[in-house]
Amino acid sequence: MTDLAPVLVGAAPLAPADVVAVARLGAPVVIDPAALVRVAETRSVIDGLAADPHPHYGVSTGFGALATTFIAPDRRMQLQASLIRSHAAGTGPEIEREVTRGLQLLRLQTLTSGRTGVRPIVVETYAAMLNAGITPIVREYGSLGCSGDLAPLAHIALAAMGEGDVRNADGALRSAADALRAAGIEPLTLVEKEGLALINGTDGMLGTLVLALHDLQELLLTADIAAAMSIESQLGTDAVFAADLMALRPQTGQTESAANLRAFLGDSPMVASHKGPDDGRVQDAYSLRCSPQVHGAARDTMAHAAMIAGRELASVIDNPVITLDGRIESNGNFHGAPVAAVLDFLAISVADVASVSERRTDRALDPARRHGLPPFLADEVGVDSGLMIAQYASAGIVSELKRLAVPASVDSIPSSAMQEDHVSMGWAAARKLRRAIDGLGRVLAIEILTGARALDLRAPLQAGPATGAVRDLVRTVAAGPGPDRFLSPEMEAVTELVQSGAVARIAKEHTHG
């Protein structure tokens, strides 16, 4: 699938970059040999419990509300298959390949811990499916984010059993049986405890969180460069971002954002052109002046979310688990509350950053606040509409992002005959954050498209090195000022530059200090 270096699983907790490499980029995995030894040793404990006439949850009993029902040995393989088939109950659209691969990888990491009781063949099969590019079909709805992402994980397990549908490495829809056969992978026949071990985990919400943090890292730098383009082209000041002013309020994210704005604007001839006592503007509007405070708050939220993600990546999530001293114990670690809360927290920050971006865009277009720019940056005022409706699109997205910022994690719907009477809704929080991040990229793209046109219209004044470089990058996919034209393709093309990280990269390349 790829020439990327393989990711080692089972020797230490996966790093966020490992998750991105496997989930998004298709990097292969290799299993640490010592992990397979651990897995085999723990499996011997389960085999001993399976032979015990006394019931043990997950080994010789039913599940959930049926945990007290003893299952005879000759019915246990059927029990495992029935568990997976019944729990593979997702519905709705197929989720993204990278989210499913993240789900597979993070469950594999837990299996290699030696605390779940599966056989080594289960570990090897999950790794082989990832390396073959076999991606089970997982659907949008089905997880309450409590006893793990049960339904999404069950779809993975079902494919490992040779049932259900998958996408192969080329993205073609195949039956799981055919895809496994083509890859030379023997379908799994699950035995005691393995069904539970494959579906009890926070892997779907955690994988989405890790991918979101990766994307937001670049989007928040992009937000800073977008703000710089707006401040510069609207003849704003960079004096308010001075280091000594930021030191009066030592918030980490704000400090970083202000440093970026100083770097992006410090060498700008356009900013320098109106500095000094002749500048009659006392202070800029909040959307310009307070950009570091808003963008910085999002960075601080990210830092907290990254801490939670790091802890979760170091966790073993299963129920029951086999302890280091050989006990099999029920627990509640599968509850998604820690991850769900930060997924929601990030959605709030995403909405806030997009909101202030849209306000900066609107200021550039408003005839009353444009500081000499043509209304709506139109070519022939009255005949052309300029970027008027691009701002409508931005406003519509921001309105949706505000709705997506309503927390999922404060909701709970009891399930499993009141056995699972409080659930996290972490999967729902993950899904809406993914949509929100897409929206943020589009809102920033519209601000950058607007800022690029505004910078051009300020000629002969020149933009700074970083903002000018971004403007020039935009010009590779979107023409400069002129009569109205079909705008949607340009908006989509600039969005691709934003979401691919190209805008953030070129801004960094043209920034000194």
N, C-alpha and C positions, 0 to 999 in steps of 0.2 A: 504493500500500500504506500510506503514512504521510505525515504532514505534517512529519516530521523533516527537518532540514537535510541535504543530501547530503554524503557523505564523499568527499573528493578522494583518488584513488588514483594513485600513480606520481610524485608530486612529492617525497615524503618518506616515511620509514617510518610505517606506521600506528601510531597510539597505541592502547593497550588500550581506551580509551573508544570509539574508532572501530569496533573489532571488535565490541564489545557492541552499539553502535548498529545496525550492519548485520545482525549475526547474530541478535540477540534481538529488536530493536525494529523491524527492517525498513526501516531508513534506506536511501535510494537511494545509488548510487555514480556519480561522474563521473570520467572518465579525464583526467589532465593532458595537454594537447596535446603538450607536450615529450616526454612518455613515448612517445607514438605515433611521434614522429620517431625516437627512440632505437631503438624496436622495428623500424622499417623499415630503419634503417641496419644493424642487426645481422643482419636477415634476408638482406641482400645478401651477407654473409659466408657464410652457410649455402648460399645458391644457388651461390656459387662453389665451395664444397667438394663440393656435390652433383655438379657437372660434372667433378670431378677423378677420373681413372681409379684413383687410389690410394684404398684404403678409409679411411674416417673413422668412428670409433665413433659410433653414434646417427644418422648421416647416411646412410651407405651400407653398414652392417653390421647383423647381428642384435644381440640384446640379451642381457645377463647372460652365461650360460655359452656363448651362441652369438655372442659379440662378435667372433670372428675370421671369421665367415661373411660373405662379400661378397654384397650384394644388388644385382641388376641394376636399372637405372633404371626399367624398365617394371614392376617388382614392388614398388616402394617405397611407393606409396599403399596397396597391399594390406597391406604390412608394418605401416604405421601403424595401419590399421583392425584388423588381427589382434592387434596389441599391446594395444589398448584392450579389444577384445572378450574376449580371453583373460584379461586382468588384472582385468576386472570380475567377480571371482569371490567376492564377499562372500556370506556366508550368515548365517542367524539373523534376529533381529528387526530391524525398521527403526529406525535411530537417530533421535534428536531433530532436528527441523527446524533449531533454532539451531546445532547442531553441524555439520550439513551446510552451512548458509549460511556459517559460519565457515571451513569447509574451502574452499568456493568463493572466498570473499573473499581468503583468504591466498594461494591459488594465483594469483589474479588479480594480487595485489601483486607476486609474483615475476615473472609474465609481463611486467609493465610495466617491469621493471628494464632490459630490453634486453640481458640476458645469457643468455637462453634460446634465442633464435633463431626464435621463432614469428613469424608474420605479424601485422600489426595487426588483421586480421579476427578472429583468435582472441581477442585482448584484448577487442575490441568485443563479441564474442558472449558471453563470460563475464560482462561487465558487463550486457549486455542481459538475460541470464537472471536475474541477481540482481534487477534492477530490475523485471522482470516477475513476480517471486515464484515462479519455476520452481525447485523444489527436487528434485533427483534422489533416487531411493530408494537409500540407502546402508545396508549391513547391518552388524550387530554384529561379525562375525568376518571376518578376511581379511588384516589387516595385521600384520606382524611388526615394524613400526616401524624398518626398516633402510633399504632403498632408497626411503625415503620411505614414506608411507602409500599404498602402491601400489594396493591393491584399492579403498579408499574413493575415492581420486582418479580411478581408472579409471571408476568409476560416474558421476562428474561428467562426465568427458570423453565417455563413451558417450552420455549425454543430450544433450550439445552436438552430437553427431553425428546426433541424431534417433532414437536407439535406446534401448531399455529403458523404464522407467517413472519417472514423476515425480509430485510433488504440485504442483498449481497454486496460485495466490495464495489461493484459498479452502480449500486443503487437500484438494481432491478428487484422487483417483488418476486419472491420465491417462497415455496413452502419450506418450513424449517427442516423437514426431513431431507428434501432435495439439496438444500444449501449445506447441511452438515455432511451429507454423502459426498458432495462435490469437493469439500474441503478435507475429506478423510477423517472426520470427527465422528466417533461413535456416540449415539444419543445416550443420555444418562438414564439409568433406572434408579430412582431414589430409594434409599433405605432409611431406617429409623433416624429421626431428628433432622434429616437433611432438608426436608421441605420447609420447616420453620427457619432454619439457618439461611435459606435463600431469599426469604421475604421480609424478615424483621430488620429494617434498617432505615436510616434517614438519608439514604444515598441519593435519591432524586432531588430532594431539596438542597442537600449539601453540594452536589455537583453543580446545580444551577447557581448557587451562591458563589462558588469558586469562579465559574465562568463570568458571572456578573461583576465580581470584583476586578477581574482582569480587564473587562471592557470599560468599566468606569474609570480605571486608572488613566486610560488614554482620553476618555470623554471629558474628564474634568480638566486636563491640560488643554484640550480643545476648547472648553468653555472659557478658559483664561485667554486664549488667543482670539476667540470670537469677541470677548469683551474688549480686548485691546483694540481690535479693528473698529468696534463701535465707538469707543472713547476717542480714538484718534480721528476718525472721520467726522465725528460730531463736535470736534474742536474742544474736547474735554481736557482735563488736567490730570497729570500723573503725580502731582505733589501730594495728594491725599494718601498715596501708597508708600510714603517714605518709611524707611525702616524704624526710625525713632517713634513715629506715630503707631506703627504696628506693635512695637515693644510695650506700649502702654496697655495693650490688651493681648497678652502672650498666648493666644489660642494657636495651636500648632498648624492647623489647616489654613487658617487665615494668613498666618505668616508666610506659608509656602505660596499661596495664591498671590499675595501682594508682591512677593519676590519675582514671580513670573511676570506680573504686569509691569513692574519696574524694568525688567529685562526686555520685554517686548516693546516698551514705549520709550525707554531712555534715550535711544539714538534716533528718534523720529524727528525729521525736519518739520513735519506737520505739527507735532506737539510743541516744538520749540518756537514755531512761527508766531504763537500768540501768548507766549509767556511774558510775565512782567506787568508793570503797573497799568499798561494800556488795555489789558484784558478786563473788560467790564463785568465778566461773569463771576459772581461771588463764590458759588459752589455748584457742582453738578448735581443732577437728580440722583436719587437713591440707586436706581438701576445701574448707573455708571459708577457712582462713588462707593457704593457698598458691595460691589462685585466680589472682593476678597472675603467679605464676611459671609456671604451666601455660599460661594464656592468652597470656602474654608470649612463651613459647617458640614457640608457634604463630605469633605475629606476626613473630618474627624469621625463622622458616622462610619465611613469606610474602614477606618482604623479599628474601630470597635468591632465591626462585622468581621474583619480579617482575623482578629483575635479569637472570636467565637469559631470561625471556620478552622483555624489552626488547631484548636482544642478538639473539634469534631473529627478532623482528619487523623488525630492521634487516638481516637476512641475505638472501642470494639462494641458494636451495637448488635445485640441478638438477645433473644429470650426463648428458653433459658440459656444461660452461658455455663461453660465448664470452667471453674476457677483453677488457679495454678496448683492448688492442692487436691484437685480431682473431684470437688463437689459440683453438682449440677443445681443451679439456683435460678429461680425466677427473679425478674427485676423489672424496673420501669424505664430503663435507659433508652428504649426505642421512642419515647415520647419526643415529638419534634419541637417542643416549645422554644429551646434556646435558638435554634436555627430559624424558626418561623418568625420570632420577634425581630431579628436583625434583617431578614428579608423585607419585612414590612417597614422597618426603619429606613432602609435604603430607598424604598419606593417613595417615602415622604421626601427624602433629600433630592431624588431625581426630579420629582414634581417641582420642587422649589428652584432648582437650578434652571430647569426649562422655563419656569415662569419668569424669572428675571431676564433670561435671554430674550424671550418674546417681547418683554417691555423695552429692551434696548432696540430691538428691531423696529418696534412701533414708533419709537422716538425718531428714528432716522427717516421715517416716511411722513410724519405728521407735518403739514404745512406750518403749524404754529410753533414747532420746536426744532426745525430742521437746520437752523443756523446757516442759511444761505443755499442749501441744497434744493433742487427742484422738488415740488410736491410728489411724493411716492417714488422719487428718483426717476420720474417719467421723462421721456425724450421731448415730446411735444405736449405740453400741459393742456388738458382738455380733450385731446385726441387720444393720447396714450394713458393707460392706467399704471404703467410701471410695475412696481412690485406690490401693489395694493393687495392682490389676492393671495400672494405668497404669505403675507402676514395673516390673512384669514386662516390659511392652512395651519400656520404655527399656533394661532389662538385655539383652533379646534383641537389640536393635539394636546396643548396645555390643559384645556378643559377636561379631556379624557384622563390625563395624568393625575389630575386632582382626584378624580373618581378612583383611579387605581391606587391612590395613596391611602384610601380607607383600609385600615388593617384587616387582614384575614384572620390573624392570630387571636383576636378577641372573640371570635365566633367559636361555637362548639355545638355539634349535633351528636347526641348519644347514639351508639351503635352496638351491635353484638349483644342484643338482649340486655342492655345496660351494663354489661361487663366493661365495655369501653365507653364509659360515661363522660369522659372529657377528652377531647381531641384537639390537636394543634392547628389544623388547617394549613400546615406548612407547605404542602404541595401547591395549594391555591396561592399562597403568598409568593412562591417561587415562580409560578406561571405568570402572575400579573406583573412581577418585577421584570421578567423577560420582555414583556410587551412594553413596559414603561421605558426600559433602556433603549429599545428601538425608537420610541417616540422622542426621547431626549436627543438622540443622534440627528433626527430629522429637524427638530427645532433649532439645534445649533447650526445645522447646514443652512437653514434659511437665514439665520443671522449672518453667517459667513458670506453667503451669496449677496446679501444686502450690504454688508460692510465692504466687500470687494467693489461693488458698483459705486458706493459712496466715496471710497478712496480714489477711484478713477475720476469721479466728478469734481474732486478737490484740486485737480491739476491746475496750475503747474506745481502746487505743493506736493511734496514727495512723502510716501509712507516710509516707515522704518524698515530695517532689514527683515525682521521676522514677519511683520504684517504684510510687507510687500511681497515676500516670498510666498505666503499663503494666497495672496491675491493673484499672483502669477500662476500658482497651481490651479486655482479656480478657473483661470482663463484657458487652461488646457481642455476644459470640458464645458465651459459656459462663456458665451461672448460677453463683451463689455457693454457699456451704455449704448442705447440706440432705440429705434422704434420697437414697439411691442412685438413679441414673437411667442411661439409655443414654449411656455415656461416649464411645464412639468418635467420634460426630459432633463433640463438643466438642474432642476431641484433634485431629481433622482441621482444624477451624476455626482453632484456635490455631496449628497448624503453618502454615497459610496466612498468618496474621499474621506469623509469624517469617520464612518464606521470601520473602514479598513485601517485606520490609524495614520493614513498618509498626511493628514493635516497636522496632527500632533508631531509626527516625525520631522516634517520640513520646518515647522516652527522651532523645534529644538536645534536643528542643524544650523539655523540662521540666528541663533541667540548666543551672545557672548556673556560670560560671567555667570 
